[in-house]
Amino acid sequence: MSKPLRVGLIGLGTVASGVAQILLRHRDRTRERAGRDVEITRVAVRDLSKSRDVEIPSGILTTDAMSVATAADVDVVIELIGGISPAKELVEAALNHGKDVVTANKALLCEHGDTLFALARETGRCIAFEAAVAGGCPIIAAMSQSMTGNQITSLAAILNGTSNFILTQMLHNDASYDDAVQEAQECGYAEADPSMDVKGTDAAQKLGILTQLAFGERISPDQFPVQGIDELELEDLHFTDELGYAVKLLATAKLVNGHLELHTQPTLIRKERPLAQVDGPYNMIEITGDAVGKAWFSAMGAGQMATASAVVADIIDVAVGRAAITFPHLNLWQTEEKFQLQKSEDIERRYYFRFHVEDRPHVIADIADVLGRNGISLSSVMQKEAQIESPKAGEPPIVPLVFMTHEATEGQLRAAAVELDSLDCVQPPWLCLPVSDDQA
């Protein structure tokens, strides 16, 4: 333990620069908590001439990432380039050369976690991945250590700080969706291409990892409903607020009659629930355990230093030996199936519908008839006065129309959607969002 832990960074983007800042500027603090020095010995970058916001010691930069993954003077490889390839090949090389690995790459773990974890166990190394889920929120440690006395029965989580920031700006500042996205980019919460965040892909991948921890099941995002926030209008946030709900991009995994139900979608949540009150670039994970009941974990979920904080925590866990002890016991990517996945068409929830319709007689009846014939019962209807003029002179103006339903299945919703699309009175696109119950 008196020997320094030698770190090789692969990538020096936003998060990796934050990691380097912490290790270089707070070396004494890190030494105290790790029990030994933590030294950056090699750093792989794409462009040696690029200016950076952190000063890296001379002579350790290289464009050869594989040389970092296999170097004799590196004990732990920090993979922060993201994506599948070459990240997968680099992690495999690091493990095969006796290195432990720290990664924030949820896409890689979601796609190839089974083979990478098997290789780590085979080589006697560990993979630490706190930063792959929920930014600065220590949810991996909580679930793999503090919650192990429980069978977790449900997860309901805001796992994408970028989307939460966008929704907050829209509701509280009356920002359009496009303006809120631009502000998220300016604040460093969103990439130039924000599609992974706003389309729900990022949160769905993170839910897959948490589902592994909570239930021991490997389920990929293509197996459950995933919907992003990019279809939302500002008016939807105001309508739902008036109805007593907040809209959050909610990732859910829960046991229902012995089956595992998963979905990641913009969801209406009662405003009095803690999840509904999380604003800005923050994440929150609500966990229900059979012994502890409900527990909440929240922290900054987007931005440089929040994720860098989680990476450094993993480095320290490797340095003191905690990761080597806990990793072999993580119930991740095992072959035994404990719970069957609920078929998406059988998922049962309440729903919010928003239409733009012609302001003329029988429109509500036409829509209610479609829903009713497909087994969807209405609990309330809200119609606002005309604010949108008809695109054609002499025709009825366009008004927003909101329905709240009783419980219905996803299958009933899909069947009704086909008929709703064919109604002449409905102006496309219309919107449907699920409503979270108060228990999950």
Disulfide bonds with the S-S distance in Angstrom:
none
